[in-house]
Amino acid sequence: VAKTDEWAVLDGPVERSRDVYEMYVSLVPLLSALDQRIEFVRLTQQGSWDMVLSGGTEISMGNGDMRAVLNRVQAFVASLPQLRARYPQNLRSVDLRYGNGYAVRLDGVTTGGNGK
């Protein structure tokens, strides 16, 4: 499949193609504040949602119905100004699969105790 700068790649089980498209269409306005476009949206066979943004940020959105997934994304986007104010580094990945928050990986930030 040829990929252009204008189109996202949508991936998932054929029988759920409508759900994948609806998720993409629902995510676009939620992510407009990020100044990045969606490059990739996937629904796995296990029912987990993932996406990649144009800046390379990988976002694991987790399982659940579309409303639950979109609520997690919306809560993340709402908290992003505070996160960026404290940590201006680029987001490498975001894990929204937690019930009461999320985890992020930032460029240049490690949590290893050995200093590496």
C-alpha positions as CSV (number, residue, x, y, z in Angstrom):
1,V,0.0,0.0,0.0
2,A,1.4,3.4,-1.0
3,K,1.5,5.9,1.8
4,T,1.2,9.6,1.1
5,D,1.6,12.6,3.4
6,E,-2.2,13.1,3.4
7,W,-3.4,9.6,4.4
8,A,-3.0,7.6,7.6
9,V,-2.5,3.8,7.4
10,L,-5.4,2.0,9.1
11,D,-4.9,-1.6,10.1
12,G,-7.0,-4.2,11.8
13,P,-9.2,-7.3,11.2
14,V,-11.2,-7.0,8.0
15,E,-14.4,-7.6,9.9
16,R,-13.6,-4.5,12.1
17,S,-12.6,-2.2,9.3
18,R,-15.5,0.1,9.9
19,D,-14.5,0.4,13.6
20,V,-10.9,1.2,12.7
21,Y,-12.1,4.0,10.3
22,E,-14.5,5.4,12.9
23,M,-11.8,5.4,15.5
24,Y,-9.5,7.3,13.2
25,V,-12.2,9.8,12.3
26,S,-12.9,10.3,16.1
27,L,-9.2,10.7,17.0
28,V,-8.4,13.4,14.4
29,P,-10.2,16.3,16.2
30,L,-9.1,15.1,19.7
31,L,-5.4,15.3,18.5
32,S,-5.6,18.5,16.6
33,A,-4.0,20.4,19.5
34,L,-0.8,18.3,19.2
35,D,0.2,19.9,15.9
36,Q,0.9,16.3,14.6
37,R,-1.2,14.2,12.4
38,I,-2.0,10.6,12.8
39,E,0.1,8.4,10.6
40,F,-1.1,5.0,11.7
41,V,-4.0,3.4,13.6
42,R,-4.2,-0.3,14.5
43,L,-6.7,-2.5,16.1
44,T,-5.0,-5.8,17.1
45,Q,-6.7,-9.2,17.0
46,Q,-6.8,-9.0,20.8
47,G,-8.8,-5.7,20.6
48,S,-6.1,-3.3,21.6
49,W,-5.7,0.1,19.9
50,D,-2.4,1.7,18.9
51,M,-1.4,4.7,16.9
52,V,1.7,6.6,15.6
53,L,1.8,10.3,15.2
54,S,3.7,12.2,12.4
55,G,6.5,13.2,14.9
56,G,7.1,9.5,15.6
57,T,5.2,9.3,19.0
58,E,3.8,5.8,19.5
59,I,0.6,5.7,21.6
60,S,-0.8,2.6,23.1
61,M,-4.5,3.3,23.7
62,G,-5.5,-0.1,25.2
63,N,-8.6,-2.2,25.0
64,G,-12.2,-1.3,25.5
65,D,-15.1,0.2,23.5
66,M,-14.5,3.2,21.4
67,R,-15.9,5.6,24.0
68,A,-13.5,4.3,26.7
69,V,-10.5,4.6,24.4
70,L,-11.4,8.1,23.3
71,N,-12.0,9.2,26.9
72,R,-8.4,8.0,27.7
73,V,-7.0,9.9,24.7
74,Q,-9.0,13.0,25.6
75,A,-7.8,13.0,29.2
76,F,-4.2,12.6,28.0
77,V,-4.5,15.5,25.6
78,A,-6.1,17.7,28.3
79,S,-3.1,17.1,30.6
80,L,-0.5,17.6,27.9
81,P,0.0,21.3,28.5
82,Q,1.1,20.6,32.1
83,L,3.3,17.7,31.0
84,R,5.0,19.9,28.3
85,A,5.5,22.8,30.7
86,R,7.4,20.5,33.1
87,Y,9.1,18.2,30.5
88,P,9.6,20.0,27.1
89,Q,11.3,17.0,25.5
90,N,9.7,15.2,22.6
91,L,7.4,12.3,23.5
92,R,8.7,9.0,22.3
93,S,5.8,6.9,23.5
94,V,2.7,7.1,25.6
95,D,0.9,4.2,27.3
96,L,-2.8,5.0,28.0
97,R,-3.7,1.5,29.2
98,Y,-3.7,2.4,32.9
99,G,-7.1,3.0,34.7
100,N,-6.0,6.1,36.6
101,G,-3.3,7.7,34.4
102,Y,-0.7,7.1,31.8
103,A,3.0,6.5,31.3
104,V,5.3,8.4,28.9
105,R,8.8,8.0,27.5
106,L,10.6,11.2,26.7
107,D,13.7,11.9,24.6
108,G,16.7,12.1,26.8
109,V,15.0,11.1,30.0
110,T,15.8,7.8,31.7
111,T,14.7,6.2,35.0
112,G,17.6,3.8,35.3
113,G,19.5,3.8,38.5
114,N,22.9,3.0,37.0
115,G,23.2,6.4,35.3
116,K,23.1,5.0,31.8
